[in-house]
Amino acid sequence: MSGFAPGMYIAALLGLVYGSLAHLLWGRHWLHLPLFLIGGALGCLITWAAGIQIFKQLPAPGGLAVPEATVVAWLLLSGIAAIRRA
């Protein structure tokens, strides 16, 4: 078995989903897909690694606060989209 925490897997998978959705919204070429995938995964992994959890009453599967990870990932993805268009 691997020594990685479950929250890390959840963060990476959720980030890949967000990156794929962002590419569908803002991506113009398939070469931009890796940027969005890495950006989404990085946003969720940063939230998990920092242990950010604003809403303590909501469940955090594997230690990942999903609402906070969603906000951080989408902020990062929108920044990537803005930089890519400039």
PDB file of N, CA, C and O in Angstrom, chain B, residues numbered from 101:
ATOM      1  N   MET B 101       0.829  -1.180   0.000  1.00  0.00           N
ATOM      2  CA  MET B 101       0.000   0.000   0.000  1.00  0.00           C
ATOM      3  C   MET B 101       0.874   1.245   0.000  1.00  0.00           C
ATOM      4  O   MET B 101       2.014   1.237   0.466  1.00  0.00           O
ATOM      5  N   SER B 102       0.316   2.285  -0.524  1.00  0.00           N
ATOM      6  CA  SER B 102       1.033   3.543  -0.615  1.00  0.00           C
ATOM      7  C   SER B 102       0.992   4.296   0.704  1.00  0.00           C
ATOM      8  O   SER B 102       0.073   4.105   1.501  1.00  0.00           O
ATOM      9  N   GLY B 103       1.967   5.138   0.938  1.00  0.00           N
ATOM     10  CA  GLY B 103       2.049   5.882   2.174  1.00  0.00           C
ATOM     11  C   GLY B 103       1.393   7.251   2.101  1.00  0.00           C
ATOM     12  O   GLY B 103       1.562   8.052   3.020  1.00  0.00           O
ATOM     13  N   PHE B 104       0.650   7.546   1.042  1.00  0.00           N
ATOM     14  CA  PHE B 104       0.014   8.846   0.905  1.00  0.00           C
ATOM     15  C   PHE B 104      -1.287   8.893   1.691  1.00  0.00           C
ATOM     16  O   PHE B 104      -1.963   7.879   1.862  1.00  0.00           O
ATOM     17  N   ALA B 105      -1.624  10.082   2.163  1.00  0.00           N
ATOM     18  CA  ALA B 105      -2.863  10.281   2.915  1.00  0.00           C
ATOM     19  C   ALA B 105      -4.064  10.289   1.967  1.00  0.00           C
ATOM     20  O   ALA B 105      -3.941  10.687   0.809  1.00  0.00           O
ATOM     21  N   PRO B 106      -5.225   9.848   2.461  1.00  0.00           N
ATOM     22  CA  PRO B 106      -6.419   9.844   1.605  1.00  0.00           C
ATOM     23  C   PRO B 106      -6.816  11.241   1.135  1.00  0.00           C
ATOM     24  O   PRO B 106      -7.334  11.402   0.030  1.00  0.00           O
ATOM     25  N   GLY B 107      -6.577  12.239   1.965  1.00  0.00           N
ATOM     26  CA  GLY B 107      -6.925  13.601   1.577  1.00  0.00           C
ATOM     27  C   GLY B 107      -6.146  14.083   0.381  1.00  0.00           C
ATOM     28  O   GLY B 107      -6.630  14.906  -0.396  1.00  0.00           O
ATOM     29  N   MET B 108      -4.946  13.576   0.232  1.00  0.00           N
ATOM     30  CA  MET B 108      -4.118  13.954  -0.911  1.00  0.00           C
ATOM     31  C   MET B 108      -4.711  13.412  -2.213  1.00  0.00           C
ATOM     32  O   MET B 108      -4.733  14.108  -3.229  1.00  0.00           O
ATOM     33  N   TYR B 109      -5.183  12.187  -2.177  1.00  0.00           N
ATOM     34  CA  TYR B 109      -5.825  11.611  -3.356  1.00  0.00           C
ATOM     35  C   TYR B 109      -7.113  12.354  -3.692  1.00  0.00           C
ATOM     36  O   TYR B 109      -7.374  12.652  -4.858  1.00  0.00           O
ATOM     37  N   ILE B 110      -7.910  12.650  -2.686  1.00  0.00           N
ATOM     38  CA  ILE B 110      -9.159  13.362  -2.909  1.00  0.00           C
ATOM     39  C   ILE B 110      -8.877  14.744  -3.487  1.00  0.00           C
ATOM     40  O   ILE B 110      -9.560  15.183  -4.413  1.00  0.00           O
ATOM     41  N   ALA B 111      -7.879  15.428  -2.947  1.00  0.00           N
ATOM     42  CA  ALA B 111      -7.526  16.759  -3.437  1.00  0.00           C
ATOM     43  C   ALA B 111      -7.064  16.698  -4.892  1.00  0.00           C
ATOM     44  O   ALA B 111      -7.460  17.534  -5.704  1.00  0.00           O
ATOM     45  N   ALA B 112      -6.243  15.732  -5.215  1.00  0.00           N
ATOM     46  CA  ALA B 112      -5.737  15.623  -6.579  1.00  0.00           C
ATOM     47  C   ALA B 112      -6.866  15.307  -7.566  1.00  0.00           C
ATOM     48  O   ALA B 112      -6.935  15.906  -8.640  1.00  0.00           O
ATOM     49  N   LEU B 113      -7.731  14.390  -7.215  1.00  0.00           N
ATOM     50  CA  LEU B 113      -8.841  14.043  -8.113  1.00  0.00           C
ATOM     51  C   LEU B 113      -9.824  15.198  -8.271  1.00  0.00           C
ATOM     52  O   LEU B 113     -10.283  15.474  -9.379  1.00  0.00           O
ATOM     53  N   LEU B 114     -10.147  15.866  -7.183  1.00  0.00           N
ATOM     54  CA  LEU B 114     -11.058  17.002  -7.247  1.00  0.00           C
ATOM     55  C   LEU B 114     -10.438  18.127  -8.067  1.00  0.00           C
ATOM     56  O   LEU B 114     -11.126  18.790  -8.843  1.00  0.00           O
ATOM     57  N   GLY B 115      -9.139  18.338  -7.893  1.00  0.00           N
ATOM     58  CA  GLY B 115      -8.451  19.358  -8.673  1.00  0.00           C
ATOM     59  C   GLY B 115      -8.416  19.042 -10.155  1.00  0.00           C
ATOM     60  O   GLY B 115      -8.526  19.946 -10.984  1.00  0.00           O
ATOM     61  N   LEU B 116      -8.266  17.779 -10.500  1.00  0.00           N
ATOM     62  CA  LEU B 116      -8.283  17.394 -11.910  1.00  0.00           C
ATOM     63  C   LEU B 116      -9.656  17.617 -12.530  1.00  0.00           C
ATOM     64  O   LEU B 116      -9.763  18.013 -13.690  1.00  0.00           O
ATOM     65  N   VAL B 117     -10.700  17.363 -11.758  1.00  0.00           N
ATOM     66  CA  VAL B 117     -12.064  17.620 -12.245  1.00  0.00           C
ATOM     67  C   VAL B 117     -12.261  19.116 -12.467  1.00  0.00           C
ATOM     68  O   VAL B 117     -12.796  19.529 -13.496  1.00  0.00           O
ATOM     69  N   TYR B 118     -11.829  19.927 -11.503  1.00  0.00           N
ATOM     70  CA  TYR B 118     -11.956  21.373 -11.646  1.00  0.00           C
ATOM     71  C   TYR B 118     -11.126  21.889 -12.815  1.00  0.00           C
ATOM     72  O   TYR B 118     -11.573  22.774 -13.545  1.00  0.00           O
ATOM     73  N   GLY B 119      -9.944  21.358 -12.999  1.00  0.00           N
ATOM     74  CA  GLY B 119      -9.109  21.762 -14.124  1.00  0.00           C
ATOM     75  C   GLY B 119      -9.744  21.412 -15.461  1.00  0.00           C
ATOM     76  O   GLY B 119      -9.663  22.185 -16.416  1.00  0.00           O
ATOM     77  N   SER B 120     -10.373  20.251 -15.527  1.00  0.00           N
ATOM     78  CA  SER B 120     -11.060  19.851 -16.755  1.00  0.00           C
ATOM     79  C   SER B 120     -12.233  20.765 -17.054  1.00  0.00           C
ATOM     80  O   SER B 120     -12.444  21.160 -18.201  1.00  0.00           O
ATOM     81  N   LEU B 121     -12.999  21.102 -16.020  1.00  0.00           N
ATOM     82  CA  LEU B 121     -14.129  22.008 -16.218  1.00  0.00           C
ATOM     83  C   LEU B 121     -13.664  23.403 -16.623  1.00  0.00           C
ATOM     84  O   LEU B 121     -14.281  24.042 -17.474  1.00  0.00           O
ATOM     85  N   ALA B 122     -12.588  23.871 -16.022  1.00  0.00           N
ATOM     86  CA  ALA B 122     -12.061  25.184 -16.388  1.00  0.00           C
ATOM     87  C   ALA B 122     -11.566  25.187 -17.829  1.00  0.00           C
ATOM     88  O   ALA B 122     -11.716  26.182 -18.539  1.00  0.00           O
ATOM     89  N   HIS B 123     -10.980  24.082 -18.257  1.00  0.00           N
ATOM     90  CA  HIS B 123     -10.541  24.010 -19.648  1.00  0.00           C
ATOM     91  C   HIS B 123     -11.732  24.028 -20.600  1.00  0.00           C
ATOM     92  O   HIS B 123     -11.655  24.615 -21.679  1.00  0.00           O
ATOM     93  N   LEU B 124     -12.821  23.396 -20.212  1.00  0.00           N
ATOM     94  CA  LEU B 124     -14.021  23.452 -21.041  1.00  0.00           C
ATOM     95  C   LEU B 124     -14.569  24.876 -21.124  1.00  0.00           C
ATOM     96  O   LEU B 124     -15.080  25.284 -22.167  1.00  0.00           O
ATOM     97  N   LEU B 125     -14.464  25.634 -20.028  1.00  0.00           N
ATOM     98  CA  LEU B 125     -14.975  27.001 -20.013  1.00  0.00           C
ATOM     99  C   LEU B 125     -14.050  27.982 -20.711  1.00  0.00           C
ATOM    100  O   LEU B 125     -14.502  28.784 -21.527  1.00  0.00           O
ATOM    101  N   TRP B 126     -12.747  27.928 -20.397  1.00  0.00           N
ATOM    102  CA  TRP B 126     -11.824  28.966 -20.826  1.00  0.00           C
ATOM    103  C   TRP B 126     -10.728  28.491 -21.763  1.00  0.00           C
ATOM    104  O   TRP B 126     -10.020  29.325 -22.328  1.00  0.00           O
ATOM    105  N   GLY B 127     -10.559  27.217 -21.951  1.00  0.00           N
ATOM    106  CA  GLY B 127      -9.479  26.721 -22.796  1.00  0.00           C
ATOM    107  C   GLY B 127      -9.816  26.875 -24.256  1.00  0.00           C
ATOM    108  O   GLY B 127     -10.944  26.615 -24.675  1.00  0.00           O
ATOM    109  N   ARG B 128      -8.840  27.297 -25.031  1.00  0.00           N
ATOM    110  CA  ARG B 128      -9.086  27.472 -26.456  1.00  0.00           C
ATOM    111  C   ARG B 128      -8.362  26.412 -27.297  1.00  0.00           C
ATOM    112  O   ARG B 128      -8.681  26.200 -28.467  1.00  0.00           O
ATOM    113  N   HIS B 129      -7.403  25.770 -26.684  1.00  0.00           N
ATOM    114  CA  HIS B 129      -6.616  24.796 -27.422  1.00  0.00           C
ATOM    115  C   HIS B 129      -6.265  23.650 -26.482  1.00  0.00           C
ATOM    116  O   HIS B 129      -6.160  23.850 -25.272  1.00  0.00           O
ATOM    117  N   TRP B 130      -6.085  22.469 -27.020  1.00  0.00           N
ATOM    118  CA  TRP B 130      -5.806  21.308 -26.171  1.00  0.00           C
ATOM    119  C   TRP B 130      -4.448  21.415 -25.497  1.00  0.00           C
ATOM    120  O   TRP B 130      -4.203  20.721 -24.510  1.00  0.00           O
ATOM    121  N   LEU B 131      -3.555  22.270 -26.002  1.00  0.00           N
ATOM    122  CA  LEU B 131      -2.260  22.454 -25.367  1.00  0.00           C
ATOM    123  C   LEU B 131      -2.379  23.191 -24.028  1.00  0.00           C
ATOM    124  O   LEU B 131      -1.453  23.151 -23.218  1.00  0.00           O
ATOM    125  N   HIS B 132      -3.498  23.855 -23.794  1.00  0.00           N
ATOM    126  CA  HIS B 132      -3.722  24.543 -22.523  1.00  0.00           C
ATOM    127  C   HIS B 132      -4.232  23.592 -21.440  1.00  0.00           C
ATOM    128  O   HIS B 132      -4.246  23.945 -20.260  1.00  0.00           O
ATOM    129  N   LEU B 133      -4.641  22.412 -21.828  1.00  0.00           N
ATOM    130  CA  LEU B 133      -5.196  21.457 -20.869  1.00  0.00           C
ATOM    131  C   LEU B 133      -4.250  21.142 -19.712  1.00  0.00           C
ATOM    132  O   LEU B 133      -4.709  21.133 -18.570  1.00  0.00           O
ATOM    133  N   PRO B 134      -2.958  20.883 -19.933  1.00  0.00           N
ATOM    134  CA  PRO B 134      -2.079  20.606 -18.784  1.00  0.00           C
ATOM    135  C   PRO B 134      -1.987  21.766 -17.796  1.00  0.00           C
ATOM    136  O   PRO B 134      -1.878  21.543 -16.591  1.00  0.00           O
ATOM    137  N   LEU B 135      -2.029  22.990 -18.289  1.00  0.00           N
ATOM    138  CA  LEU B 135      -2.008  24.142 -17.385  1.00  0.00           C
ATOM    139  C   LEU B 135      -3.197  24.122 -16.438  1.00  0.00           C
ATOM    140  O   LEU B 135      -3.047  24.332 -15.234  1.00  0.00           O
ATOM    141  N   PHE B 136      -4.367  23.871 -16.984  1.00  0.00           N
ATOM    142  CA  PHE B 136      -5.565  23.858 -16.175  1.00  0.00           C
ATOM    143  C   PHE B 136      -5.600  22.664 -15.225  1.00  0.00           C
ATOM    144  O   PHE B 136      -6.026  22.799 -14.078  1.00  0.00           O
ATOM    145  N   LEU B 137      -5.159  21.508 -15.688  1.00  0.00           N
ATOM    146  CA  LEU B 137      -5.146  20.333 -14.816  1.00  0.00           C
ATOM    147  C   LEU B 137      -4.187  20.520 -13.644  1.00  0.00           C
ATOM    148  O   LEU B 137      -4.528  20.215 -12.502  1.00  0.00           O
ATOM    149  N   ILE B 138      -2.999  21.018 -13.927  1.00  0.00           N
ATOM    150  CA  ILE B 138      -2.020  21.243 -12.865  1.00  0.00           C
ATOM    151  C   ILE B 138      -2.500  22.348 -11.931  1.00  0.00           C
ATOM    152  O   ILE B 138      -2.334  22.247 -10.715  1.00  0.00           O
ATOM    153  N   GLY B 139      -3.090  23.393 -12.484  1.00  0.00           N
ATOM    154  CA  GLY B 139      -3.587  24.491 -11.659  1.00  0.00           C
ATOM    155  C   GLY B 139      -4.700  24.061 -10.717  1.00  0.00           C
ATOM    156  O   GLY B 139      -4.702  24.450  -9.549  1.00  0.00           O
ATOM    157  N   GLY B 140      -5.638  23.272 -11.199  1.00  0.00           N
ATOM    158  CA  GLY B 140      -6.721  22.791 -10.345  1.00  0.00           C
ATOM    159  C   GLY B 140      -6.225  21.868  -9.250  1.00  0.00           C
ATOM    160  O   GLY B 140      -6.621  21.997  -8.092  1.00  0.00           O
ATOM    161  N   ALA B 141      -5.359  20.937  -9.617  1.00  0.00           N
ATOM    162  CA  ALA B 141      -4.811  20.018  -8.623  1.00  0.00           C
ATOM    163  C   ALA B 141      -3.955  20.761  -7.605  1.00  0.00           C
ATOM    164  O   ALA B 141      -4.006  20.458  -6.413  1.00  0.00           O
ATOM    165  N   LEU B 142      -3.176  21.722  -8.063  1.00  0.00           N
ATOM    166  CA  LEU B 142      -2.321  22.482  -7.157  1.00  0.00           C
ATOM    167  C   LEU B 142      -3.150  23.306  -6.170  1.00  0.00           C
ATOM    168  O   LEU B 142      -2.792  23.416  -4.998  1.00  0.00           O
ATOM    169  N   GLY B 143      -4.257  23.883  -6.644  1.00  0.00           N
ATOM    170  CA  GLY B 143      -5.120  24.654  -5.747  1.00  0.00           C
ATOM    171  C   GLY B 143      -5.707  23.806  -4.635  1.00  0.00           C
ATOM    172  O   GLY B 143      -5.738  24.229  -3.479  1.00  0.00           O
ATOM    173  N   CYS B 144      -6.168  22.623  -4.970  1.00  0.00           N
ATOM    174  CA  CYS B 144      -6.734  21.732  -3.948  1.00  0.00           C
ATOM    175  C   CYS B 144      -5.650  21.177  -3.028  1.00  0.00           C
ATOM    176  O   CYS B 144      -5.864  21.055  -1.822  1.00  0.00           O
ATOM    177  N   LEU B 145      -4.501  20.845  -3.582  1.00  0.00           N
ATOM    178  CA  LEU B 145      -3.417  20.304  -2.759  1.00  0.00           C
ATOM    179  C   LEU B 145      -2.846  21.354  -1.804  1.00  0.00           C
ATOM    180  O   LEU B 145      -2.443  21.024  -0.689  1.00  0.00           O
ATOM    181  N   ILE B 146      -2.812  22.605  -2.234  1.00  0.00           N
ATOM    182  CA  ILE B 146      -2.350  23.674  -1.336  1.00  0.00           C
ATOM    183  C   ILE B 146      -3.290  23.799  -0.152  1.00  0.00           C
ATOM    184  O   ILE B 146      -2.843  23.945   0.985  1.00  0.00           O
ATOM    185  N   THR B 147      -4.576  23.744  -0.409  1.00  0.00           N
ATOM    186  CA  THR B 147      -5.563  23.839   0.671  1.00  0.00           C
ATOM    187  C   THR B 147      -5.425  22.666   1.628  1.00  0.00           C
ATOM    188  O   THR B 147      -5.492  22.843   2.844  1.00  0.00           O
ATOM    189  N   TRP B 148      -5.233  21.479   1.088  1.00  0.00           N
ATOM    190  CA  TRP B 148      -5.083  20.295   1.945  1.00  0.00           C
ATOM    191  C   TRP B 148      -3.795  20.362   2.757  1.00  0.00           C
ATOM    192  O   TRP B 148      -3.800  20.060   3.951  1.00  0.00           O
ATOM    193  N   ALA B 149      -2.691  20.754   2.122  1.00  0.00           N
ATOM    194  CA  ALA B 149      -1.403  20.797   2.813  1.00  0.00           C
ATOM    195  C   ALA B 149      -1.365  21.876   3.888  1.00  0.00           C
ATOM    196  O   ALA B 149      -0.748  21.691   4.937  1.00  0.00           O
ATOM    197  N   ALA B 150      -2.026  23.006   3.627  1.00  0.00           N
ATOM    198  CA  ALA B 150      -2.047  24.093   4.609  1.00  0.00           C
ATOM    199  C   ALA B 150      -3.049  23.839   5.728  1.00  0.00           C
ATOM    200  O   ALA B 150      -2.987  24.479   6.777  1.00  0.00           O
ATOM    201  N   GLY B 151      -3.963  22.913   5.508  1.00  0.00           N
ATOM    202  CA  GLY B 151      -4.960  22.599   6.529  1.00  0.00           C
ATOM    203  C   GLY B 151      -5.995  23.698   6.710  1.00  0.00           C
ATOM    204  O   GLY B 151      -6.519  23.886   7.807  1.00  0.00           O
ATOM    205  N   ILE B 152      -6.287  24.418   5.646  1.00  0.00           N
ATOM    206  CA  ILE B 152      -7.257  25.511   5.720  1.00  0.00           C
ATOM    207  C   ILE B 152      -8.653  24.929   5.865  1.00  0.00           C
ATOM    208  O   ILE B 152      -9.086  24.123   5.041  1.00  0.00           O
ATOM    209  N   GLN B 153      -9.356  25.338   6.911  1.00  0.00           N
ATOM    210  CA  GLN B 153     -10.739  24.923   7.114  1.00  0.00           C
ATOM    211  C   GLN B 153     -11.457  26.038   7.855  1.00  0.00           C
ATOM    212  O   GLN B 153     -11.326  26.174   9.071  1.00  0.00           O
ATOM    213  N   ILE B 154     -12.214  26.831   7.117  1.00  0.00           N
ATOM    214  CA  ILE B 154     -12.928  27.963   7.695  1.00  0.00           C
ATOM    215  C   ILE B 154     -14.224  27.504   8.348  1.00  0.00           C
ATOM    216  O   ILE B 154     -14.552  27.930   9.455  1.00  0.00           O
ATOM    217  N   PHE B 155     -14.951  26.644   7.670  1.00  0.00           N
ATOM    218  CA  PHE B 155     -16.230  26.148   8.173  1.00  0.00           C
ATOM    219  C   PHE B 155     -15.991  24.839   8.910  1.00  0.00           C
ATOM    220  O   PHE B 155     -15.969  23.774   8.293  1.00  0.00           O
ATOM    221  N   LYS B 156     -15.816  24.910  10.201  1.00  0.00           N
ATOM    222  CA  LYS B 156     -15.490  23.728  11.012  1.00  0.00           C
ATOM    223  C   LYS B 156     -16.651  22.748  11.107  1.00  0.00           C
ATOM    224  O   LYS B 156     -16.436  21.563  11.363  1.00  0.00           O
ATOM    225  N   GLN B 157     -17.886  23.224  10.905  1.00  0.00           N
ATOM    226  CA  GLN B 157     -19.040  22.349  11.066  1.00  0.00           C
ATOM    227  C   GLN B 157     -19.263  21.443   9.844  1.00  0.00           C
ATOM    228  O   GLN B 157     -20.002  20.463   9.934  1.00  0.00           O
ATOM    229  N   LEU B 158     -18.638  21.758   8.716  1.00  0.00           N
ATOM    230  CA  LEU B 158     -18.792  20.926   7.528  1.00  0.00           C
ATOM    231  C   LEU B 158     -17.800  19.769   7.570  1.00  0.00           C
ATOM    232  O   LEU B 158     -16.696  19.913   8.097  1.00  0.00           O
ATOM    233  N   PRO B 159     -18.187  18.629   7.021  1.00  0.00           N
ATOM    234  CA  PRO B 159     -17.260  17.488   7.023  1.00  0.00           C
ATOM    235  C   PRO B 159     -16.070  17.743   6.101  1.00  0.00           C
ATOM    236  O   PRO B 159     -16.175  18.444   5.094  1.00  0.00           O
ATOM    237  N   ALA B 160     -14.943  17.155   6.475  1.00  0.00           N
ATOM    238  CA  ALA B 160     -13.712  17.270   5.681  1.00  0.00           C
ATOM    239  C   ALA B 160     -13.182  15.868   5.413  1.00  0.00           C
ATOM    240  O   ALA B 160     -12.387  15.353   6.199  1.00  0.00           O
ATOM    241  N   PRO B 161     -13.607  15.241   4.321  1.00  0.00           N
ATOM    242  CA  PRO B 161     -13.149  13.873   4.048  1.00  0.00           C
ATOM    243  C   PRO B 161     -11.650  13.821   3.805  1.00  0.00           C
ATOM    244  O   PRO B 161     -11.130  14.512   2.929  1.00  0.00           O
ATOM    245  N   GLY B 162     -10.970  13.011   4.574  1.00  0.00           N
ATOM    246  CA  GLY B 162      -9.531  12.866   4.438  1.00  0.00           C
ATOM    247  C   GLY B 162      -8.754  14.097   4.855  1.00  0.00           C
ATOM    248  O   GLY B 162      -7.576  14.227   4.521  1.00  0.00           O
ATOM    249  N   GLY B 163      -9.389  14.998   5.576  1.00  0.00           N
ATOM    250  CA  GLY B 163      -8.730  16.224   5.995  1.00  0.00           C
ATOM    251  C   GLY B 163      -8.806  17.344   4.979  1.00  0.00           C
ATOM    252  O   GLY B 163      -8.204  18.399   5.182  1.00  0.00           O
ATOM    253  N   LEU B 164      -9.535  17.142   3.885  1.00  0.00           N
ATOM    254  CA  LEU B 164      -9.671  18.160   2.845  1.00  0.00           C
ATOM    255  C   LEU B 164     -10.994  18.892   3.033  1.00  0.00           C
ATOM    256  O   LEU B 164     -12.062  18.289   2.926  1.00  0.00           O
ATOM    257  N   ALA B 165     -10.923  20.173   3.309  1.00  0.00           N
ATOM    258  CA  ALA B 165     -12.128  21.001   3.395  1.00  0.00           C
ATOM    259  C   ALA B 165     -12.554  21.338   1.966  1.00  0.00           C
ATOM    260  O   ALA B 165     -11.920  22.157   1.301  1.00  0.00           O
ATOM    261  N   VAL B 166     -13.623  20.708   1.503  1.00  0.00           N
ATOM    262  CA  VAL B 166     -14.014  20.799   0.099  1.00  0.00           C
ATOM    263  C   VAL B 166     -14.419  22.215  -0.316  1.00  0.00           C
ATOM    264  O   VAL B 166     -13.981  22.661  -1.377  1.00  0.00           O
ATOM    265  N   PRO B 167     -15.235  22.955   0.460  1.00  0.00           N
ATOM    266  CA  PRO B 167     -15.577  24.319   0.005  1.00  0.00           C
ATOM    267  C   PRO B 167     -14.360  25.232  -0.132  1.00  0.00           C
ATOM    268  O   PRO B 167     -14.261  26.001  -1.088  1.00  0.00           O
ATOM    269  N   GLU B 168     -13.448  25.148   0.815  1.00  0.00           N
ATOM    270  CA  GLU B 168     -12.255  25.981   0.750  1.00  0.00           C
ATOM    271  C   GLU B 168     -11.359  25.567  -0.411  1.00  0.00           C
ATOM    272  O   GLU B 168     -10.786  26.417  -1.091  1.00  0.00           O
ATOM    273  N   ALA B 169     -11.238  24.270  -0.635  1.00  0.00           N
ATOM    274  CA  ALA B 169     -10.434  23.785  -1.759  1.00  0.00           C
ATOM    275  C   ALA B 169     -11.042  24.220  -3.092  1.00  0.00           C
ATOM    276  O   ALA B 169     -10.324  24.535  -4.041  1.00  0.00           O
ATOM    277  N   THR B 170     -12.357  24.232  -3.150  1.00  0.00           N
ATOM    278  CA  THR B 170     -13.039  24.664  -4.368  1.00  0.00           C
ATOM    279  C   THR B 170     -12.752  26.131  -4.656  1.00  0.00           C
ATOM    280  O   THR B 170     -12.445  26.498  -5.789  1.00  0.00           O
ATOM    281  N   VAL B 171     -12.852  26.958  -3.638  1.00  0.00           N
ATOM    282  CA  VAL B 171     -12.614  28.396  -3.831  1.00  0.00           C
ATOM    283  C   VAL B 171     -11.168  28.649  -4.244  1.00  0.00           C
ATOM    284  O   VAL B 171     -10.919  29.405  -5.184  1.00  0.00           O
ATOM    285  N   VAL B 172     -10.226  28.037  -3.564  1.00  0.00           N
ATOM    286  CA  VAL B 172      -8.812  28.261  -3.882  1.00  0.00           C
ATOM    287  C   VAL B 172      -8.492  27.755  -5.292  1.00  0.00           C
ATOM    288  O   VAL B 172      -7.786  28.426  -6.045  1.00  0.00           O
ATOM    289  N   ALA B 173      -9.001  26.592  -5.645  1.00  0.00           N
ATOM    290  CA  ALA B 173      -8.720  26.038  -6.975  1.00  0.00           C
ATOM    291  C   ALA B 173      -9.296  26.924  -8.069  1.00  0.00           C
ATOM    292  O   ALA B 173      -8.621  27.188  -9.064  1.00  0.00           O
ATOM    293  N   TRP B 174     -10.529  27.388  -7.906  1.00  0.00           N
ATOM    294  CA  TRP B 174     -11.140  28.216  -8.944  1.00  0.00           C
ATOM    295  C   TRP B 174     -10.507  29.597  -9.028  1.00  0.00           C
ATOM    296  O   TRP B 174     -10.457  30.185 -10.108  1.00  0.00           O
ATOM    297  N   LEU B 175     -10.023  30.126  -7.908  1.00  0.00           N
ATOM    298  CA  LEU B 175      -9.280  31.389  -7.969  1.00  0.00           C
ATOM    299  C   LEU B 175      -7.984  31.209  -8.755  1.00  0.00           C
ATOM    300  O   LEU B 175      -7.625  32.049  -9.580  1.00  0.00           O
ATOM    301  N   LEU B 176      -7.297  30.120  -8.494  1.00  0.00           N
ATOM    302  CA  LEU B 176      -6.064  29.835  -9.221  1.00  0.00           C
ATOM    303  C   LEU B 176      -6.345  29.593 -10.708  1.00  0.00           C
ATOM    304  O   LEU B 176      -5.597  30.061 -11.567  1.00  0.00           O
ATOM    305  N   LEU B 177      -7.407  28.872 -11.004  1.00  0.00           N
ATOM    306  CA  LEU B 177      -7.750  28.594 -12.395  1.00  0.00           C
ATOM    307  C   LEU B 177      -8.169  29.857 -13.140  1.00  0.00           C
ATOM    308  O   LEU B 177      -7.821  30.026 -14.309  1.00  0.00           O
ATOM    309  N   SER B 178      -8.904  30.736 -12.486  1.00  0.00           N
ATOM    310  CA  SER B 178      -9.286  31.974 -13.151  1.00  0.00           C
ATOM    311  C   SER B 178      -8.061  32.866 -13.379  1.00  0.00           C
ATOM    312  O   SER B 178      -7.997  33.595 -14.370  1.00  0.00           O
ATOM    313  N   GLY B 179      -7.093  32.808 -12.465  1.00  0.00           N
ATOM    314  CA  GLY B 179      -5.846  33.535 -12.683  1.00  0.00           C
ATOM    315  C   GLY B 179      -5.079  32.980 -13.858  1.00  0.00           C
ATOM    316  O   GLY B 179      -4.517  33.739 -14.647  1.00  0.00           O
ATOM    317  N   ILE B 180      -5.046  31.675 -13.987  1.00  0.00           N
ATOM    318  CA  ILE B 180      -4.376  31.043 -15.134  1.00  0.00           C
ATOM    319  C   ILE B 180      -5.059  31.454 -16.431  1.00  0.00           C
ATOM    320  O   ILE B 180      -4.390  31.752 -17.421  1.00  0.00           O
ATOM    321  N   ALA B 181      -6.385  31.470 -16.430  1.00  0.00           N
ATOM    322  CA  ALA B 181      -7.120  31.868 -17.638  1.00  0.00           C
ATOM    323  C   ALA B 181      -6.846  33.319 -17.993  1.00  0.00           C
ATOM    324  O   ALA B 181      -6.704  33.651 -19.170  1.00  0.00           O
ATOM    325  N   ALA B 182      -6.769  34.193 -16.988  1.00  0.00           N
ATOM    326  CA  ALA B 182      -6.506  35.604 -17.240  1.00  0.00           C
ATOM    327  C   ALA B 182      -5.098  35.814 -17.783  1.00  0.00           C
ATOM    328  O   ALA B 182      -4.900  36.603 -18.706  1.00  0.00           O
ATOM    329  N   ILE B 183      -4.118  35.111 -17.215  1.00  0.00           N
ATOM    330  CA  ILE B 183      -2.745  35.246 -17.685  1.00  0.00           C
ATOM    331  C   ILE B 183      -2.597  34.687 -19.096  1.00  0.00           C
ATOM    332  O   ILE B 183      -1.870  35.244 -19.919  1.00  0.00           O
ATOM    333  N   ARG B 184      -3.275  33.607 -19.365  1.00  0.00           N
ATOM    334  CA  ARG B 184      -3.184  32.980 -20.684  1.00  0.00           C
ATOM    335  C   ARG B 184      -3.771  33.886 -21.771  1.00  0.00           C
ATOM    336  O   ARG B 184      -3.288  33.882 -22.903  1.00  0.00           O
ATOM    337  N   ARG B 185      -4.796  34.654 -21.442  1.00  0.00           N
ATOM    338  CA  ARG B 185      -5.412  35.546 -22.431  1.00  0.00           C
ATOM    339  C   ARG B 185      -4.610  36.824 -22.659  1.00  0.00           C
ATOM    340  O   ARG B 185      -4.730  37.463 -23.704  1.00  0.00           O
ATOM    341  N   ALA B 186      -3.806  37.184 -21.693  1.00  0.00           N
ATOM    342  CA  ALA B 186      -3.043  38.444 -21.815  1.00  0.00           C
ATOM    343  C   ALA B 186      -1.891  38.321 -22.787  1.00  0.00           C
ATOM    344  O   ALA B 186      -1.158  39.286 -23.000  1.00  0.00           O
TER     345      ALA B 186
END
